[in-house]
Amino acid sequence: MISPATRDLAQFSDLDLAQALLQRMAIAPNDWHRLKANRKARALEQASTALVYLLKDQPEEALARLQQAAGWLDRSISAPPCPTHGR
């Protein structure tokens, strides 16, 4: 049985839903310093960005974002230092 909420989502395109997910997963400017090194948050942001690019038929951009997401999860990348600190 399909829930009413799921049924309501049928009115939106896949791209609309992916963009809504990206909007939810994006790290807000006010949260940037707190979450810039949060591996889960960064991976979620990059993976949802990749989904949007894939749905827009831009596989190269999608792949780059998926690689970034994997890098956050496997710890092969880290957040750069904030450019405004240390001045």
N, C-alpha and C positions, 0 to 999 in steps of 0.2 A: 504494500500500500504506500502510495506517495504522499508525503506530508504536504499540508497547505503551503508551507514556506517554499518547499522544493517546487511545487506547482507554479507558484508566483515567479520563480526565477526563470521559468521557461520563456517568459516574454523578453528576456534580454539575450543579446548575442553572446557567443563565447568570448569575443573581444571585450564587450562591456563588462562581463563578469571578471575577466582577467585584469582589466584596468581597475576595477573596484578592489580586487584582491591586492594589487600593487599599491593602491592608495592606502590600504590598511596596513600593509607590511612596510611601507616606506618609513624610514626614521625621520621624524620631524626635526626641524632645526633646533627646537628647544630641548630635544632629547639627544642631540648628536654627541655631545661630550660624554654623556652617561652610557650611551650604547655603541660608540664607535668601535670598541673592541669586543663587543658581545657577538661571539661567533654565530650563535643561532639567529639572532636578529639580522646580522649582515647576510647570512646565507639565505634566509627567507626573503629578504629584500631583493637579492640578486636573482634568485630562482623565480620569483614572481615577475621580475623585469624580463627574464628570459622567455617566460610564457607569453608575455605581451608581444615581444619581438617575433616569436615563432608564429603567433596568430596573424601578425602583420606580414608574414612571408619574408622575413629577414633572418634566415637561418644563421648567417655569420655572426650577427649581433647576438642572437639567442645563444649560440655556442660560447661566445666570449663571456656572457653573463653566467652561464652554467659552469664554466671553468672557474670563474670568480667564486661562485657559491661553493663549489667543491674545494677550492683553496681555503675558504674560511672553515669548512668542516674538517679538512685533513690537516689544518694548521700550517699549510705551506705559505700562507700570506698573513700579514698582520696590518693593523691600522697604522698609517703614517702619523708622525707627531703633528699636532695642531700647529699650523703656520703662524698663528698669532701669539703663541706662548714663547717665552724666552726673549721677548723684545724689550 
